[in-house]
């Protein structure tokens, strides 16, 4: 696991990992936003993570050919995390 800082620029993203001095810069191919305009998902032009790597913090990552990073919904209650209803 690694702590990640994601800085979104104009058409690019800069990713900094804790413990590493060199940032990773990738071009943004696509963006999803929530109704408030906040970026929720970014499609990148390259892999910015290693196989099996998990990110901690505000962003998660997945992808095989290029990386897709998604903003984690800390504290959000989704359909799968909802407690079972009482009879």
C-alpha positions in Angstrom: 0.0 0.0 0.0 1.1 3.5 -0.6 -0.1 7.0 0.2 -0.9 8.9 -3.0 -1.4 12.6 -3.8 -3.2 13.3 -7.1 -3.0 16.8 -8.6 -5.3 17.4 -11.6 -4.1 19.9 -14.1 -5.3 21.0 -17.5 -5.4 17.8 -19.5 -2.8 16.0 -17.2 -2.5 14.6 -13.8 0.5 14.5 -11.5 0.8 11.7 -9.0 3.2 11.7 -6.0 3.8 8.6 -3.9 5.1 8.9 -0.4 8.7 7.9 -0.1 9.4 8.6 -3.8 10.9 11.9 -5.0 10.0 11.7 -8.7 6.3 12.4 -9.6 4.4 10.5 -12.3 2.8 12.7 -15.0 0.1 11.2 -17.3 -2.3 12.7 -19.8 -6.0 12.5 -19.0 -8.1 10.7 -21.6 -11.4 11.1 -19.9 -13.1 12.5 -16.8 -16.3 11.7 -14.9 -17.8 14.3 -12.5 -20.5 14.1 -9.9 -23.5 16.5 -10.1 -21.5 19.1 -8.0 -18.7 19.1 -10.7 -16.2 17.2 -8.5 -13.9 14.8 -10.4 -14.8 11.3 -9.5 -12.9 9.2 -12.1 -10.0 9.8 -14.5 -8.9 7.6 -17.4 -5.2 8.0 -18.0 -3.0 7.3 -21.1 -0.6 5.0 -19.2 -0.2 2.7 -16.2 0.6 4.7 -13.1 0.4 1.7 -10.7 2.1 -1.6 -10.4 0.2 -5.0 -10.6 -1.5 -5.7 -7.3 -0.8 -2.2 -5.9 -3.4 -0.7 -3.6 -3.6 3.0 -2.9 -4.7 4.4 0.4 -6.4 7.7 0.9 -8.7 9.6 -1.3 -8.0 7.7 -4.6 -8.1 4.1 -5.7 -6.6 2.7 -8.9 -7.2 -0.2 -11.4 -6.6 -1.1 -15.0 -4.5 -3.4 -17.1 -3.5 -1.4 -20.2 -3.9 2.1 -18.7 -4.8 3.3 -15.2 -8.2 4.4 -14.1 -8.2 6.3 -10.9 -11.4 6.8 -8.8 -12.1 9.1 -5.9 -12.9 6.9 -2.8 -16.2 7.6 -1.2 -15.1 7.7 2.4 -18.2 7.3 4.6 -20.6 6.8 1.7 -23.3 4.1 2.2 -23.9 2.2 -0.9 -26.3 -0.6 -1.7 -23.7 -3.3 -0.8 -22.6 -1.8 2.5 -26.1 -1.1 3.8 -26.9 -3.1 7.0 -29.7 -5.7 6.5 -33.2 -4.4 7.2 -35.0 -5.7 10.3 -38.1 -7.9 9.7 
